[in-house]
């Protein structure tokens, strides 16, 4: 069984999906929230996306839908066909694919969105940010959810479990205190840092 199969099982059941990291941290994925409309804390990211936006790892599409409702051209991309199906059923424009593969309008996006910890995709934030930089205009930006200060940079294998399915994938977590150094290795600089005063920290990166 694969991590993707477990995640898709959680999507179909609207919950019951857990992930565990190499440092023994175990959390329930907030699938019910992802299946709901964008919330107030999501506005921290959405308000930074004023022009055409590529929502990477869009999942069931809440951020893509919200951007489209704001009049912003937005396309979601996800490796999960089930997530893309749900996103489309909610009215989102969504593409089934890998951010490291063929991407619509590559190099022409004003913004690239990495919400909900998606900076961890692939387990190498520098590689992901370099790819993200190649997908945006030179005047564009990358809007990223990061972890609270003190976490640093952690790369690990992540086990995904749901409804009898389980599998491993490579993931990473990045604290807000180290994102400037991580970004610099990808040729990016921090232009904006915002927080909701709790656990959510949002960073906007630009080519530097």
C-alpha positions in Angstrom: 0.0 0.0 0.0 1.2 3.5 -0.6 1.0 6.9 1.2 -1.1 8.2 -1.7 -3.6 5.4 -1.3 -3.9 6.1 2.4 -4.4 9.9 1.8 -7.0 9.2 -0.9 -8.8 6.8 1.5 -8.9 9.6 4.1 -10.3 12.0 1.5 -13.1 9.7 0.5 -14.0 9.1 4.1 -13.7 12.8 4.9 -11.3 12.1 7.8 -9.5 9.5 9.8 -6.0 10.0 8.2 -3.0 10.2 10.5 0.7 11.0 9.7 3.7 10.2 11.8 7.2 11.6 11.4 10.6 10.2 12.2 10.8 12.3 15.4 7.7 10.3 16.6 5.3 13.3 16.2 1.9 11.9 15.3 -1.0 14.1 14.0 -4.4 13.8 12.4 -4.6 15.4 9.0 -7.3 18.1 9.1 -9.1 16.7 6.1 -12.5 18.0 7.3 -11.0 21.6 7.3 -9.5 21.0 3.9 -13.0 19.9 2.6 -14.6 23.1 4.0 -14.4 26.6 2.6 -11.3 28.6 3.3 -11.2 29.9 6.9 -10.1 33.3 8.4 -6.5 32.2 8.9 -6.3 31.2 5.3 -6.7 34.9 4.4 -3.1 35.4 5.5 -2.0 33.5 2.4 -4.9 34.4 0.1 -4.4 38.2 0.5 -0.8 37.9 -0.8 -2.1 36.3 -4.1 -3.3 39.2 -6.1 -2.6 37.8 -9.6 -2.6 34.5 -11.4 -1.7 31.8 -8.8 -0.6 28.2 -9.0 -1.7 26.3 -5.9 0.8 23.5 -5.5 -0.5 20.5 -3.5 -4.0 21.9 -3.8 -5.7 18.9 -2.2 -9.5 19.1 -2.4 -9.2 22.7 -3.6 -10.4 25.0 -0.9 -7.6 27.6 -1.5 -8.0 27.4 -5.3 -11.8 27.9 -5.0 -11.4 30.8 -2.7 -9.0 32.6 -5.0 -11.3 32.1 -8.0 -14.2 33.5 -5.9 -12.0 36.5 -5.3 -11.7 37.0 -9.0 -8.1 35.7 -9.2 -7.0 33.3 -11.9 -5.9 30.2 -10.1 -5.1 26.6 -10.9 -4.5 23.8 -8.4 -2.1 21.0 -9.0 -1.9 17.7 -7.1 -0.5 14.2 -7.5 -3.7 12.8 -6.1 -6.4 12.1 -8.7 -9.0 11.8 -5.9 -8.0 15.3 -4.6 -8.2 16.7 -8.1 -11.6 15.1 -8.6 -13.0 16.6 -5.4 -11.4 20.0 -6.2 -13.1 20.1 -9.6 -16.4 19.0 -8.1 -16.2 22.1 -5.9 -15.6 24.3 -9.0 -11.9 24.6 -8.8 -9.7 24.5 -11.9 -7.3 21.7 -11.0 -4.5 19.8 -12.9 -3.5 16.2 -12.0 0.2 16.2 -12.0 3.6 16.6 -10.2 5.0 20.1 -9.6 8.4 18.7 -10.9 6.7 17.5 -14.1 4.7 19.3 -16.7 3.0 22.3 -15.2 0.5 24.7 -16.9 1.9 28.1 -17.8 5.3 27.3 -16.4 7.3 30.5 -15.9 4.2 32.7 -16.2 2.7 32.7 -12.7 2.5 35.8 -10.6 2.3 33.7 -7.4 2.9 30.1 -6.4 1.1 29.0 -3.2 2.5 26.3 -0.8 -0.2 26.2 1.8 -0.7 23.7 4.7 2.9 22.8 5.1 3.4 21.9 1.4 6.9 23.3 1.5 7.7 19.8 2.8 6.8 18.1 -0.6 9.6 15.8 -1.7 11.6 16.2 1.5 13.9 18.9 0.1 12.6 22.5 0.5 15.5 24.0 -1.4 14.8 21.8 -4.4 11.1 22.6 -4.2 11.7 26.3 -3.9 14.1 26.3 -6.9 11.4 24.6 -8.9 8.9 27.1 -7.7 11.1 30.0 -8.7 11.3 28.6 -12.2 7.5 28.5 -12.4 6.9 32.2 -11.5 7.7 35.4 -13.3 10.8 37.3 -12.3 8.5 39.8 -10.6 6.4 37.1 -9.0 6.4 35.6 -5.5 6.1 32.3 -3.6 3.7 32.3 -0.7 4.5 29.7 1.9 3.1 28.3 5.2 5.9 27.5 7.6 6.2 26.2 11.2 6.6 28.3 14.3 10.1 29.4 15.4 12.4 26.9 17.1 11.7 24.0 14.8 14.6 24.6 12.4 14.8 22.4 9.3 13.7 18.8 9.7 13.8 16.2 6.9 12.2 12.9 7.6 10.1 10.1 6.2 6.4 10.5 6.9 4.1 7.6 7.4 0.5 8.1 6.2 -2.2 5.8 7.6 -6.0 5.7 6.9 -8.6 3.0 6.9 -6.3 0.0 6.4 -3.9 1.8 4.0 -0.4 2.9 4.9 2.7 4.1 3.2 5.8 6.2 3.5 6.9 9.4 1.7 9.7 11.9 2.1 8.7 15.2 3.8 10.3 18.2 5.4 9.3 20.9 7.9 10.7 24.4 8.0 10.5 26.8 10.9 10.0 30.5 10.2 13.3 31.3 11.9 15.3 29.3 9.2 13.3 30.1 6.1 15.6 33.0 5.1 18.6 30.7 4.9 16.6 27.9 3.1 15.2 30.5 0.7 18.7 32.0 0.0 19.9 28.6 -1.2 17.1 28.7 -3.8 18.0 32.2 -4.9 15.1 33.8 -3.0 14.7 36.4 -0.4 12.0 37.0 2.3 9.8 40.0 1.4 6.9 39.5 3.9 6.3 37.6 7.2 2.9 37.5 8.8 1.3 35.5 11.6 -2.1 35.0 13.0 -0.6 35.2 16.5 -0.9 31.5 17.1 0.5 28.6 15.0 0.2 30.0 11.5 3.3 31.8 10.0 3.2 32.9 6.4 6.2 34.0 4.4 6.3 35.6 1.0 9.5 34.9 -1.0 10.8 36.7 -4.1 13.6 36.1 -6.5 16.7 37.8 -5.1 
